[in-house]
Amino acid sequence: MAIRITDECINCGACEPECPNNAIYEGGSEWRMSDGTSLKGDFKLWNRGVVVDADAPQTPKVMDVYYIVTDKCTECKGFHNEPQCAAVCPVDCCIPDDDNKETEESLLQKKNAMHL
């Protein structure tokens, strides 16, 4: 499953540089599938099934605190043994997203698709 950031986030920013998929954004910031990945052109989002231009700006998911783009989160599978955002979060607000459960195999497939 993906990781999510709760509203207990204190906006310290410790998590953002730790994400190997560049899936973490500051509240209110637009995001792109191409940020920190090798994606180009049209790309089908895993969790929503929508096709987007990888370079097109997407609407921020949250305005007030940092957030994780579920379509880019792989729980650091293929990079680290544990989600790095959770490992560095000083207030433990990076938690499993029960609404977006994925197998280890699907997380690794997502990682491999984003990092050719």
N, CA, C and O of each residue as an XYZ file, in Angstrom:
464
protein
N       0.838     -1.176      0.000
C       0.000      0.000      0.000
C       0.879      1.234      0.000
O       2.046      1.167      0.386
N       0.349      2.322     -0.415
C       1.096      3.572     -0.414
C       1.153      4.119      1.012
O       0.498      3.616      1.925
N       1.942      5.144      1.164
C       2.044      5.847      2.445
C       1.278      7.157      2.299
O       1.203      7.713      1.203
N       0.719      7.646      3.379
C       0.050      8.946      3.362
C       0.573      9.774      4.525
O       1.117      9.241      5.492
N       0.402     11.070      4.415
C       0.817     11.990      5.472
C      -0.443     12.519      6.129
O      -1.340     13.028      5.457
N      -0.505     12.396      7.436
C      -1.694     12.838      8.174
C      -1.654     14.343      8.408
O      -0.646     15.002      8.153
N      -2.761     14.863      8.893
C      -2.827     16.310      9.151
C      -2.065     16.716     10.410
O      -2.070     17.889     10.781
N      -1.409     15.758     11.072
C      -0.514     16.097     12.182
C       0.844     16.600     11.684
O       1.690     16.995     12.486
N       1.051     16.586     10.372
C       2.301     17.053      9.757
C       2.622     18.471     10.234
O       1.754     19.344     10.257
N       3.882     18.682     10.611
C       4.312     19.999     11.084
C       5.051     20.780      9.992
O       5.651     21.820     10.263
N       5.001     20.272      8.757
C       5.630     20.933      7.609
C       7.126     21.152      7.784
O       7.660     22.185      7.379
N       7.797     20.182      8.385
C       9.244     20.322      8.576
C      10.009     20.069      7.280
O      11.117     20.574      7.103
N       9.416     19.281      6.366
C      10.056     19.008      5.083
C      11.096     17.908      5.107
O      11.757     17.678      4.095
N      11.266     17.222      6.219
C      12.292     16.171      6.307
C      12.026     15.029      5.340
O      12.969     14.400      4.859
N      10.787     14.753      5.050
C      10.422     13.613      4.210
C      10.698     13.840      2.722
O      11.095     12.914      2.015
N      10.495     15.034      2.264
C      10.546     15.309      0.820
C      11.845     14.875      0.143
O      11.781     14.178     -0.870
N      13.018     15.252      0.653
C      14.241     14.856     -0.048
C      14.580     13.366      0.081
O      15.447     12.869     -0.638
N      13.913     12.658      0.980
C      14.188     11.238      1.185
C      13.484     10.335      0.180
O      13.863      9.173      0.027
N      12.478     10.843     -0.501
C      11.665     10.014     -1.388
C      12.383      9.744     -2.711
O      12.679     10.681     -3.452
N      12.669      8.466     -3.017
C      13.373      8.145     -4.256
C      12.514      8.323     -5.508
O      13.039      8.334     -6.621
N      11.202      8.461     -5.334
C      10.289      8.628     -6.463
C       9.811     10.062     -6.630
O       9.022     10.360     -7.527
N      10.287     10.942     -5.771
C       9.819     12.326     -5.778
C       8.287     12.367     -5.721
O       7.640     13.089     -6.479
N       7.730     11.580     -4.810
C       6.276     11.483     -4.650
C       5.740     12.399     -3.566
O       4.528     12.456     -3.357
N       6.615     13.120     -2.867
C       6.200     13.973     -1.757
C       6.315     15.432     -2.168
O       7.336     15.872     -2.698
N       5.244     16.167     -1.911
C       5.183     17.575     -2.300
C       4.694     18.431     -1.140
O       3.927     17.979     -0.290
N       5.152     19.662     -1.125
C       4.691     20.617     -0.125
C       3.234     20.960     -0.410
O       2.832     21.060     -1.569
N       2.455     21.138      0.632
C       1.053     21.485      0.475
C       0.872     22.657     -0.482
O       1.588     23.654     -0.395
N      -0.085     22.531     -1.391
C      -0.375     23.579     -2.358
C       0.465     23.526     -3.616
O       0.203     24.273     -4.559
N       1.473     22.659     -3.656
C       2.348     22.564     -4.826
C       1.765     21.616     -5.868
O       1.270     20.538     -5.541
N       1.834     22.041     -7.140
C       1.451     21.152     -8.225
C       2.477     20.029     -8.321
O       3.618     20.187     -7.888
N       2.075     18.909     -8.882
C       2.984     17.777     -9.045
C       2.914     17.274    -10.477
O       1.957     17.546    -11.202
N       3.949     16.534    -10.872
C       4.029     15.938    -12.205
C       4.544     14.506    -12.065
O       5.387     14.225    -11.213
N       4.036     13.609    -12.899
C       4.544     12.237    -12.895
C       6.013     12.220    -13.294
O       6.752     11.340    -12.853
N       6.453     13.158    -14.108
C       7.842     13.182    -14.585
C       8.830     13.662    -13.520
O      10.030     13.420    -13.649
N       8.359     14.324    -12.491
C       9.260     14.812    -11.431
C      10.011     13.640    -10.804
O       9.398     12.768    -10.190
N      11.326     13.616    -10.954
C      12.145     12.597    -10.329
C      12.035     11.210    -10.941
O      12.527     10.240    -10.364
N      11.396     11.100    -12.103
C      11.258      9.807    -12.771
C      11.743      9.944    -14.213
O      12.134     11.029    -14.643
N      11.716      8.850    -14.944
C      12.104      8.905    -16.358
C      10.881      8.934    -17.272
O      11.013      8.729    -18.478
N       9.709      9.183    -16.725
C       8.476      9.172    -17.511
C       8.391     10.358    -18.457
O       8.778     11.478    -18.124
N       7.870     10.076    -19.650
C       7.638     11.110    -20.660
C       6.359     10.758    -21.407
O       5.971      9.592    -21.475
N       5.711     11.766    -21.961
C       4.508     11.533    -22.769
C       3.324     11.076    -21.941
O       3.271     11.292    -20.730
N       2.371     10.439    -22.617
C       1.165      9.981    -21.938
C       1.471      8.802    -21.025
O       2.243      7.907    -21.368
N       0.845      8.824    -19.856
C       1.077      7.790    -18.850
C      -0.225      7.523    -18.108
O      -0.923      8.454    -17.709
N      -0.546      6.246    -17.925
C      -1.767      5.875    -17.208
C      -1.473      5.781    -15.719
O      -0.621      4.999    -15.296
N      -2.175      6.574    -14.932
C      -1.996      6.559    -13.485
C      -2.527      5.238    -12.921
O      -3.618      4.794    -13.278
N      -1.750      4.624    -12.044
C      -2.118      3.314    -11.496
C      -3.408      3.361    -10.703
O      -4.314      2.564    -10.944
N      -3.499      4.268     -9.778
C      -4.601      4.241     -8.823
C      -5.890      4.852     -9.341
O      -6.969      4.558     -8.826
N      -5.787      5.694    -10.349
C      -6.996      6.327    -10.863
C      -7.344      5.854    -12.264
O      -8.462      6.080    -12.727
N      -6.408      5.200    -12.953
C      -6.674      4.724    -14.295
C      -6.806      5.810    -15.339
O      -7.236      5.538    -16.460
N      -6.447      7.029    -14.999
C      -6.543      8.174    -15.891
C      -5.228      8.329    -16.643
O      -4.156      8.138    -16.070
N      -5.307      8.674    -17.924
C      -4.106      8.922    -18.706
C      -3.782     10.415    -18.628
O      -4.637     11.264    -18.884
N      -2.531     10.719    -18.271
C      -2.079     12.101    -18.172
C      -0.768     12.267    -18.931
O      -0.049     11.296    -19.169
N      -0.471     13.487    -19.300
C       0.847     13.813    -19.846
C       1.784     13.846    -18.642
O       1.529     14.570    -17.680
N       2.856     13.078    -18.686
C       3.772     12.982    -17.543
C       4.338     14.332    -17.138
O       4.684     14.533    -15.974
N       4.437     15.270    -18.091
C       4.979     16.597    -17.784
C       3.910     17.623    -17.414
O       4.242     18.753    -17.057
N       2.652     17.251    -17.494
C       1.566     18.196    -17.200
C       1.416     18.386    -15.689
O       1.413     17.415    -14.932
N       1.293     19.641    -15.260
C       1.080     19.882    -13.824
C      -0.277     19.349    -13.378
O      -1.286     19.511    -14.064
N      -0.275     18.716    -12.224
C      -1.496     18.159    -11.636
C      -1.888     18.991    -10.415
O      -1.045     19.620     -9.776
N      -3.150     18.979    -10.116
C      -3.693     19.746     -8.994
C      -3.121     19.228     -7.672
O      -3.040     18.018     -7.460
N      -2.725     20.142     -6.786
C      -2.247     19.699     -5.466
C      -3.302     18.857     -4.763
O      -4.495     19.145     -4.857
N      -2.871     17.827     -4.065
C      -3.798     16.955     -3.357
C      -4.230     17.567     -2.024
O      -5.333     17.305     -1.544
N      -3.367     18.374     -1.437
C      -3.629     19.004     -0.145
C      -3.031     20.409     -0.189
O      -2.041     20.647     -0.881
N      -3.620     21.313      0.533
C      -3.125     22.685      0.511
C      -2.286     23.046      1.736
O      -1.416     23.912      1.641
N      -2.522     22.414      2.874
C      -1.934     22.883      4.128
C      -0.692     22.147      4.607
O       0.151     22.737      5.283
N      -0.567     20.873      4.271
C       0.572     20.080      4.751
C       1.179     19.314      3.569
O       0.578     19.230      2.498
N       2.355     18.767      3.776
C       2.980     17.940      2.750
C       2.044     16.781      2.411
O       1.243     16.349      3.240
N       2.161     16.289      1.183
C       1.328     15.160      0.774
C       2.128     14.225     -0.121
O       3.153     14.604     -0.688
N       1.637     12.992     -0.234
C       2.268     11.965     -1.058
C       1.339     11.628     -2.215
O       0.153     11.369     -2.015
N       1.885     11.634     -3.423
C       1.128     11.243     -4.606
C       1.118      9.717     -4.652
O       2.147      9.085     -4.893
N      -0.046      9.140     -4.421
C      -0.198      7.689     -4.363
C       0.291      7.014     -5.641
O       0.888      5.939     -5.583
N       0.045      7.634     -6.789
C       0.457      7.040     -8.058
C       1.969      6.973     -8.223
O       2.458      6.292     -9.123
N       2.716      7.668     -7.369
C       4.177      7.626     -7.445
C       4.813      6.889     -6.268
O       5.988      6.528     -6.331
N       4.059      6.662     -5.205
C       4.610      6.033     -3.996
C       4.762      4.536     -4.178
O       3.825      3.848     -4.580
N       5.955      4.039     -3.876
C       6.228      2.601     -3.926
C       6.666      2.073     -2.562
O       7.199      0.968     -2.464
N       6.444      2.857     -1.516
C       6.916      2.507     -0.170
C       8.416      2.268     -0.167
O       8.934      1.550      0.689
N       9.109      2.862     -1.113
C      10.568      2.749     -1.283
C      11.008      1.351     -1.692
O      12.199      1.046     -1.633
N      10.067      0.483     -2.111
C      10.415     -0.864     -2.578
C      11.373     -0.736     -3.759
O      11.168      0.079     -4.658
N      12.408     -1.546     -3.740
C      13.407     -1.509     -4.791
C      14.516     -0.499     -4.535
O      15.504     -0.450     -5.267
N      14.346      0.310     -3.484
C      15.352      1.300     -3.103
C      15.861      1.082     -1.685
O      17.068      1.082     -1.443
N      14.934      0.897     -0.750
C      15.249      0.792      0.676
C      14.403     -0.304      1.313
O      13.443     -0.786      0.712
N      14.762     -0.690      2.522
C      14.026     -1.734      3.243
C      12.764     -1.233      3.928
O      11.921     -2.030      4.339
N      12.629      0.090      4.053
C      11.455      0.667      4.687
C      11.171      2.020      4.071
O      12.068      2.628      3.488
N       9.932      2.513      4.186
C       9.611      3.837      3.662
C      10.461      4.907      4.360
O      10.410      5.057      5.581
N      11.224      5.629      3.583
C      12.145      6.606      4.154
C      11.429      7.811      4.755
O      11.932      8.414      5.702
N      10.273      8.167      4.225
C       9.525      9.292      4.796
C       9.152      8.989      6.247
O       9.296      9.838      7.126
N       8.673      7.770      6.485
C       8.296      7.367      7.849
C       9.515      7.295      8.760
O       9.438      7.624      9.943
N      10.636      6.862      8.199
C      11.852      6.715      9.004
C      12.375      8.053      9.516
O      12.946      8.114     10.605
N      12.187      9.130      8.742
C      12.732     10.425      9.152
C      11.699     11.372      9.761
O      12.070     12.432     10.265
N      10.432     11.021      9.730
C       9.383     11.915     10.222
C       9.471     12.068     11.747
O       9.380     11.081     12.477
N       9.649     13.309     12.225
C       9.783     13.504     13.672
C       8.473     13.373     14.452
O       8.499     13.252     15.677
N       7.328     13.397     13.762
C       6.047     13.297     14.466
C       5.238     12.064     14.043
O       4.053     11.957     14.358
N       5.877     11.145     13.335
C       5.240      9.897     12.922
C       3.913     10.090     12.190
O       2.935      9.395     12.467
N       3.890     11.039     11.254
C       2.653     11.273     10.503
C       2.671     10.633      9.120
O       1.720     10.811      8.358
N       3.716      9.901      8.773
C       3.773      9.144      7.515
C       3.369      7.720      7.841
O       4.140      6.960      8.428
N       2.153      7.367      7.456
C       1.586      6.080      7.850
C       1.059      5.336      6.621
O       0.855      5.949      5.573
N       0.836      4.023      6.736
C       0.255      3.275      5.612
C      -1.118      3.831      5.238
O      -1.915      4.191      6.104
N      -1.374      3.891      3.941
C      -2.648      4.381      3.427
C      -3.558      3.177      3.189
O      -3.461      2.517      2.155
N      -4.428      2.898      4.133
C      -5.307      1.735      4.054
C      -6.259      1.787      2.866
O      -6.808      0.759      2.472
N      -6.461      2.964      2.293
C      -7.346      3.102      1.133
C      -6.642      2.759     -0.176
O      -7.289      2.676     -1.221
N      -5.330      2.559     -0.132
C      -4.561      2.261     -1.344
C      -3.621      1.084     -1.093
O      -2.403      1.250     -1.018
N      -4.197     -0.085     -0.968
C      -3.405     -1.288     -0.709
C      -2.852     -1.839     -2.017
O      -3.574     -1.970     -3.005
N      -1.549     -2.162     -2.007
C      -0.878     -2.717     -3.173
C       0.049     -3.825     -2.713
O       0.571     -3.781     -1.599
N       0.250     -4.802     -3.552
C       1.175     -5.885     -3.229
C       2.608     -5.408     -3.442
O       2.852     -4.402     -4.109
N       3.552     -6.151     -2.862
C       4.957     -5.822     -3.081
C       5.293     -5.924     -4.569
O       6.054     -5.112     -5.095
N       4.729     -6.917     -5.238
C       4.965     -7.086     -6.673
C       4.484     -5.871     -7.469
O       5.188     -5.393     -8.358
N       3.290     -5.372     -7.151
C       2.779     -4.205     -7.891
C       3.582     -2.946     -7.576
O       3.758     -2.095     -8.448
N       4.067     -2.817     -6.356
C       4.906     -1.662     -6.006
C       6.221     -1.702     -6.778
O       6.705     -0.668     -7.239
N       6.796     -2.893     -6.920
C       8.033     -3.029     -7.686
C       7.795     -2.780     -9.173
O       8.649     -2.200     -9.844
N       6.646     -3.211     -9.698
C       6.313     -2.924    -11.094
C       6.172     -1.417    -11.313
O       6.636     -0.883    -12.321
N       5.538     -0.747    -10.376
C       5.389      0.710    -10.460
C       6.759      1.383    -10.447
O       7.023      2.284    -11.243
N       7.620      0.945     -9.545
C       8.983      1.499     -9.453
C       9.718      1.312    -10.766
O      10.331      2.249    -11.277
N       9.660      0.096    -11.321
C      10.371     -0.196    -12.560
C       9.820      0.608    -13.739
O      10.583      0.995    -14.624
N       8.526      0.861    -13.766
C       7.930      1.650    -14.849
C       8.359      3.118    -14.769
O       8.525      3.780    -15.794
N       8.536      3.615    -13.555
C       8.899      5.036    -13.400
C      10.384      5.287    -13.583
O      10.787      6.404    -13.910
N      11.194      4.277    -13.380
C      12.653      4.443    -13.434
C      13.246      3.471    -14.443
O      13.812      2.441    -14.075
N      13.110      3.810    -15.716
C      13.624      2.946    -16.790
C      15.126      2.975    -16.863
O      15.716      2.305    -17.711
